[in-house]
């Protein structure tokens, strides 16, 4: 029974530490929490990999209904960022095993 108050005190202490780090820490914490809680989006694996050919413009992200990332790719299409991230997207999608309909969850 004594462990419950200690656990409560530790979690309260961690919350106070996160609040004292400032806005950058809160932004990082918000991004990590949003990524962990996001819903997986179904996409046809073959179509997604074909859209990766236009990945410099973020086509595969628009296809997967990830509009914010698609816009980021589109805005940075003049740099190497979108090309590098498209290669990473393809490397993530290739080893994924699709279900019987060819759907993967991104």
For each residue, the residues with C-beta under 8 A, 3 or more apart:
1: 4
2: 5 6
3: 6 7
4: 1 7 8
5: 2 8 9
6: 2 3 9 10
7: 3 4 10 11
8: 4 5 11 12
9: 5 6 12 13
10: 6 7 13 14
11: 7 8 14 15
12: 8 9 15 16
13: 9 10 16 17
14: 10 11 17 18
15: 11 12 18 19
16: 12 13 19 20
17: 13 14 20 21
18: 14 15 21 25 26 29
19: 15 16 26
20: 16 17
21: 17 18 24 25 26
22: 25 26
23: 26 27
24: 21 27 28
25: 18 21 22 28 29
26: 18 19 21 22 23 29 30
27: 23 24 30 31
28: 24 25 31 32
29: 18 25 26 32 33
30: 26 27 33 34
31: 27 28 34 35
32: 28 29 35 36
33: 29 30 36 37
34: 30 31 37 38
35: 31 32 38
36: 32 33
37: 33 34
38: 34 35
39:
40: 105 106
41: 64 65 66 105 106
42: 103 104 105
43: 47 48 63 64 103 104 105 106
44: 47 48 98 101 102 103 104
45: 48 49 93 96 98 102 103 104
46: 49 50 102
47: 43 44 50 51 63
48: 43 44 45 51 52 60 63 64 93 104 106
49: 45 46 52 60 90 93 94
50: 46 47 53
51: 47 48 54 55 59 60 62 63
52: 48 49 55 59 60 86 89 90 93
53: 50 59
54: 51 57 59 60
55: 51 52 58 59 60 73 82 83 85 86 87 89 90
56: 73 77 82 83 86
57: 54 73 74 77 82
58: 55 61 62 69 70 71 72 73 74 77 82
59: 51 52 53 54 55 62 63 70
60: 48 49 51 52 54 55 63 64 86 89
61: 58 64 66 67 69 70 73 89
62: 51 58 59 65 66 67 70
63: 43 47 48 51 59 60
64: 41 43 48 60 61 106
65: 41 62
66: 41 61 62 69 70 106
67: 61 62 70 71
68: 71 72
69: 58 61 66 72 73
70: 58 59 61 62 66 67 73 74
71: 58 67 68 74 75
72: 58 68 69 75 76 82
73: 55 56 57 58 61 69 70 76 77 81 82 85 86
74: 57 58 70 71 77 82
75: 71 72
76: 72 73 79 81 82
77: 56 57 58 73 74 82
78:
79: 76 82
80: 83 84
81: 73 76 84 85
82: 55 56 57 58 72 73 74 76 77 79 85 86
83: 55 56 80 86 87
84: 80 81 87 88
85: 55 73 81 82 88 89
86: 52 55 56 60 73 82 83 89 90
87: 55 83 84 90 91
88: 84 85 91 92
89: 52 55 60 61 85 86 92 93
90: 49 52 55 86 87 93 94
91: 87 88 94 95
92: 88 89 95 96 106
93: 45 48 49 52 89 90 96 104 106
94: 49 90 91
95: 91 92
96: 45 92 93 104
97: 104
98: 44 45 101 102 103 104
99: 102 103 104
100:
101: 44 98
102: 44 45 46 98 99
103: 42 43 44 45 98 99
104: 42 43 44 45 48 93 96 97 98 99
105: 40 41 42 43
106: 40 41 43 48 64 66 92 93
